[in-house]
Amino acid sequence: MVFMLPDPRRRERRLPLLMEAMLRKSVHHGATEVVADGTTVLGVAVWDPPGAPAASRLDELVRLARYARALGSRFSAGAVFGGALEAAHPKEPHWYLSLLGTSPDARRRGVGSRLLDSRLELCDAAGEAAYLETNTEANVGFYRRFGLTVMAEIDIPDGGPRTWAMWRDPR
């Protein structure tokens, strides 16, 4: 997110708009899992299933408009980032973890692990693979604990972040 919205104050204002645009893409056909403590959301995982239907032209235009609103003058950086991820995305059927996040207060309390375990158990039961990208080197080790392996490093042009593509075959 820092690559697309480098100014911290602007990122704080625009990140909710960007998250909304990302969530709206997946919420229609994906699987969203939440860990909560009462009414407080501690973490969210958003997965796109194998064979998810392609967005209609109208849906694509609406999504692009949302991204443009969220990123403003940094829209081209978002397009560079998204294009690089799209080009590297595997063609084999898989569940795609498009977003995993925990609230700051819930970090290091097992919330992310619970979210991953939940979906990966379903992947195993159905004989389906899982895929994700991460821009944080420490997360590579975290995801390896769940059986994901680095299948590629994605080159994000224009000074974009180092990005690891990770894959997990069903067990």
Buried (B, 14 or more C-beta within 10 A) or exposed (E): BEBBBEEEEBBEEBBEBBBBBBBEBBEEEBBEBEBEEEEEBBBBBBBBBBEBEEBEEEBEEBBBEBBBBBBEEBBEBBBBBEEBBEEBEEEEEBBBBBBBBBBEEBEEBBBBBBBBEBBBEBBBEEEBBBBBBBBEEEBBEBBEEBBBEEBEEBEBEEEBBEBBBBBBBBE
